[in-house]
C-alpha cells in the first residue's frame, strides 16, 4: 500500500502492482509466470479502465501467489472490517507530506465538529483540496456555520482494502469557516465539488489545516 506506487486510477491496477511487489517480481517475471505479454500486464496496472477476463485474473493470481478475489476486490460491498486481520500487519505513522499526497485527489471525507446541545458530530461530505485547505459544500447554512465557530474542526479521510487487509487514515485539524468573500466563492466553485447527496448545497466551507496526521496498515510478505 505504498503511496508512491505509479498506477492508474483503477483499483485493480493498484492491487496488481502491490501484489507483484509483495511477491518480489518484476513486471516481466510476473507476466511470464502468468503466460501474458509484459506490455499487457503494464496496461492492466496503469489503465484507468482495465477489463481482464476471469481466466486472466486466475492466471495472474496464481502467478502472484494470491487469490483472484484479492485482485478484483471481492467483498467490497460488505461493511468495512468484516474480514480478519492479515498474518503480518504493520501499523506505522504517515508524514504530513504523505498524508497530503493521499488526500490531494479529493473525494469523500467526514467533517468532525461539536454541535451545541448535542456534542461531537461526524458528517460525510464530498471535498476538494485548495492548496493545504479542505473545501466542501453543505446545505447546513447558519446551523453549521454556528457549530463551526465553537472550536477546532477535524476532517477525516480514509481508505480500507478488505481483500488486502490494508488501509490508511488521515486526520486534518484546524479552523473552519463559511466562505462569503465573492472572489473566494468563485475559486471554491471552480474546484468542482459535487456532493453525492445532491440537492441544494450552496454553502462552501474552508478548513484551514493546523495539524495533519495519519496512520497506515501494510501487510508484509
Order of alpha helices (4+ residues) and beta strands (2+ residues): alpha-alpha-alpha-alpha-alpha-beta-alpha-beta-beta-beta-alpha-beta-beta-alpha-beta
